[in-house]
Amino acid sequence: MDAIVTDVTETKPLERRLDTVLRIGPSDGDDFLLAIEAQSRKDGKKASSRAYYVACLQANSALAHAHSPHIDAILEALGRALHAKDVEASRYFYEFLEISLGGTPAGDRWKEIMSSVVTYFPGRGTLIEKAYLEGEAKGEARGEARGILRVLETRGIPVSDAVRERITSCTDLDRLDDWLGRALTVERAEELFDEDPTG
């Protein structure tokens, strides 16, 4: 049994309620949810709240089916649906599900799905895209640095704290790649930096 976060309140106080939510269980198919919102007059703001209600229902459906054998398909569909929604609302539900699903297999799958969501406008240099690409580059640099240190360690070459710091603090992927190639042949770790314009 898992405790699920039931609070879907945002930081700005805003109450959102549907008039009725029915779970329909037809004899010839799978159960589904039907959200009913009665309107007494035309309201131009309802379109945005409907999208929010649908996202909320989808997120709660994913939580309700977290241990279902079909959870991967449910989460993939939800990920695609959220990707097509308002950025702020989507971000809220991405995090809500990540926290609520936690370290479960469904939570791990959700993190995989969300790691592929970069931006609505790839190549446009949005803040989301820049942050993602910067994080990706830092991750690559850390991996290259670990590779250099591993090669030196495997070859039995001692690495001083100063050399280790210089390698692990470098974010220039071309330089790190050059150092990785040199790590295969140097006799001393300091030789990695020979002919290096940064000294």
C-alpha positions as CSV (number, residue, x, y, z in Angstrom):
1,M,0.0,0.0,0.0
2,D,1.3,3.5,-0.9
3,A,0.3,6.8,0.4
4,I,-0.5,9.1,-2.5
5,V,-0.4,12.9,-2.3
6,T,-4.0,14.1,-2.6
7,D,-3.3,17.8,-2.6
8,V,-3.4,19.2,-6.2
9,T,-3.5,22.8,-4.9
10,E,-1.2,25.3,-6.6
11,T,0.8,27.9,-4.7
12,K,-1.6,30.6,-5.9
13,P,-4.9,30.0,-4.1
14,L,-7.3,28.8,-6.7
15,E,-10.0,26.3,-6.1
16,R,-11.1,24.2,-9.1
17,R,-13.9,21.7,-8.9
18,L,-15.9,19.8,-11.4
19,D,-19.6,19.5,-11.0
20,T,-19.6,15.8,-11.2
21,V,-17.1,13.0,-12.1
22,L,-18.5,9.6,-13.0
23,R,-16.6,6.4,-13.5
24,I,-18.5,4.4,-16.1
25,G,-18.0,0.6,-16.3
26,P,-19.6,-0.6,-19.6
27,S,-20.1,-4.3,-20.0
28,D,-18.3,-4.3,-23.4
29,G,-15.1,-2.4,-22.5
30,D,-12.9,-0.7,-20.0
31,D,-13.9,1.7,-17.3
32,F,-13.6,5.4,-18.1
33,L,-14.1,8.7,-16.3
34,L,-16.7,11.2,-17.4
35,A,-16.3,14.8,-16.1
36,I,-19.5,16.9,-16.1
37,E,-19.3,20.6,-15.9
38,A,-22.7,22.4,-16.1
39,Q,-22.8,25.8,-17.7
40,S,-25.5,28.4,-17.0
41,R,-24.0,30.9,-19.3
42,K,-21.2,31.2,-21.9
43,D,-17.8,31.7,-20.2
44,G,-14.8,32.4,-22.3
45,K,-12.4,31.2,-19.5
46,K,-13.9,27.7,-19.4
47,A,-11.7,26.4,-22.2
48,S,-8.5,26.8,-20.2
49,S,-10.1,25.3,-17.0
50,R,-11.3,22.3,-19.0
51,A,-7.8,21.5,-20.1
52,Y,-6.7,21.7,-16.5
53,Y,-9.5,19.4,-15.4
54,V,-8.5,16.9,-18.0
55,A,-4.9,17.0,-17.0
56,C,-5.9,16.5,-13.3
57,L,-8.1,13.6,-14.2
58,Q,-5.3,12.1,-16.3
59,A,-2.8,12.5,-13.5
60,N,-5.1,10.9,-10.9
61,S,-5.8,8.1,-13.3
62,A,-2.1,7.4,-13.6
63,L,-1.8,7.4,-9.8
64,A,-4.8,5.0,-9.5
65,H,-3.3,2.6,-12.1
66,A,0.3,2.9,-10.8
67,H,0.5,-0.8,-10.2
68,S,-1.4,-1.8,-13.4
69,P,0.3,-3.9,-16.0
70,H,-0.7,-1.2,-18.4
71,I,1.0,1.7,-16.5
72,D,3.7,2.2,-19.2
73,A,1.0,2.9,-21.9
74,I,-0.9,5.1,-19.5
75,L,2.1,7.2,-18.6
76,E,3.3,7.5,-22.2
77,A,-0.2,8.7,-23.3
78,L,-0.2,11.2,-20.4
79,G,3.3,12.4,-21.3
80,R,2.2,13.1,-24.8
81,A,-1.0,14.8,-23.7
82,L,0.8,17.0,-21.2
83,H,3.4,17.9,-23.8
84,A,0.6,19.4,-25.9
85,K,-0.8,21.5,-23.0
86,D,0.1,24.8,-21.4
87,V,3.7,24.8,-20.3
88,E,3.0,26.0,-16.7
89,A,0.1,23.5,-16.1
90,S,2.2,20.7,-17.6
91,R,5.2,21.5,-15.5
92,Y,3.0,21.3,-12.4
93,F,1.6,17.9,-13.4
94,Y,5.1,16.6,-14.4
95,E,6.3,17.4,-10.9
96,F,3.1,16.3,-9.1
97,L,3.4,12.8,-10.7
98,E,7.1,12.6,-10.2
99,I,6.7,13.2,-6.4
100,S,3.5,11.1,-6.1
101,L,4.9,8.1,-8.0
102,G,8.2,8.4,-6.1
103,G,10.6,5.5,-6.4
104,T,8.1,3.0,-7.7
105,P,8.6,1.3,-11.1
106,A,5.9,3.7,-12.4
107,G,7.9,6.6,-11.0
108,D,11.0,5.4,-12.7
109,R,9.2,5.1,-16.0
110,W,7.6,8.6,-15.6
111,K,11.1,10.0,-15.1
112,E,12.3,8.3,-18.3
113,I,9.3,9.7,-20.3
114,M,9.8,13.2,-18.9
115,S,13.6,13.2,-19.7
116,S,12.7,13.2,-23.4
117,V,10.6,16.4,-23.0
118,V,12.9,19.2,-23.9
119,T,10.9,22.1,-25.4
120,Y,7.9,23.0,-27.5
121,F,10.2,25.0,-29.8
122,P,13.4,23.0,-30.4
123,G,16.3,25.1,-31.8
124,R,14.8,28.4,-30.6
125,G,17.0,28.8,-27.6
126,T,14.2,29.0,-25.0
127,L,15.2,29.0,-21.3
128,I,13.9,25.4,-20.9
129,E,15.9,24.3,-23.9
130,K,19.1,26.1,-22.7
131,A,18.8,24.7,-19.2
132,Y,18.3,21.2,-20.6
133,L,21.2,21.4,-23.1
134,E,23.5,23.0,-20.4
135,G,22.6,20.1,-18.0
136,E,23.2,17.6,-20.8
137,A,26.6,19.1,-21.6
138,K,27.6,19.1,-17.9
139,G,26.6,15.5,-17.7
140,E,28.7,14.7,-20.7
141,A,31.7,16.6,-19.3
142,R,31.4,14.7,-16.0
143,G,31.3,11.4,-17.9
144,E,34.4,12.3,-19.9
145,A,36.2,13.4,-16.7
146,R,35.4,10.1,-15.0
147,G,36.7,8.3,-18.1
148,I,40.0,10.1,-18.1
149,L,40.5,9.4,-14.4
150,R,39.5,5.7,-14.9
151,V,42.0,5.3,-17.7
152,L,44.8,6.8,-15.6
153,E,43.8,4.7,-12.6
154,T,43.7,1.5,-14.7
155,R,47.1,2.3,-16.0
156,G,48.4,2.8,-12.5
157,I,49.3,6.5,-13.0
158,P,48.9,8.5,-9.8
159,V,46.6,11.6,-9.9
160,S,47.2,14.5,-7.6
161,D,44.3,16.5,-6.2
162,A,45.3,19.5,-8.4
163,V,45.1,17.3,-11.6
164,R,41.9,15.7,-10.4
165,E,40.4,19.1,-9.8
166,R,41.5,20.4,-13.2
167,I,40.0,17.4,-15.0
168,T,36.7,17.4,-13.1
169,S,36.1,21.1,-13.3
170,C,36.6,21.3,-17.1
171,T,33.4,21.7,-19.1
172,D,35.1,22.0,-22.6
173,L,34.1,18.7,-24.3
174,D,36.8,19.0,-27.0
175,R,39.5,19.6,-24.4
176,L,38.3,16.6,-22.3
177,D,38.2,14.4,-25.4
178,D,41.8,15.4,-26.1
179,W,42.8,14.6,-22.5
180,L,41.1,11.3,-22.8
181,G,43.2,10.4,-25.8
182,R,46.3,11.5,-24.1
183,A,45.4,9.5,-20.9
184,L,46.1,6.3,-23.0
185,T,49.8,7.2,-23.5
186,V,51.1,9.7,-20.9
187,E,53.6,8.5,-18.3
188,R,52.5,11.2,-15.7
189,A,49.0,12.7,-15.2
190,E,50.4,16.2,-15.5
191,E,51.4,15.4,-19.2
192,L,47.7,15.5,-20.1
193,F,48.0,19.3,-20.1
194,D,51.2,19.6,-22.2
195,E,50.7,21.9,-25.2
196,D,47.4,22.9,-23.6
197,P,46.8,26.6,-24.3
198,T,45.1,27.1,-20.8
199,G,48.4,26.1,-19.1
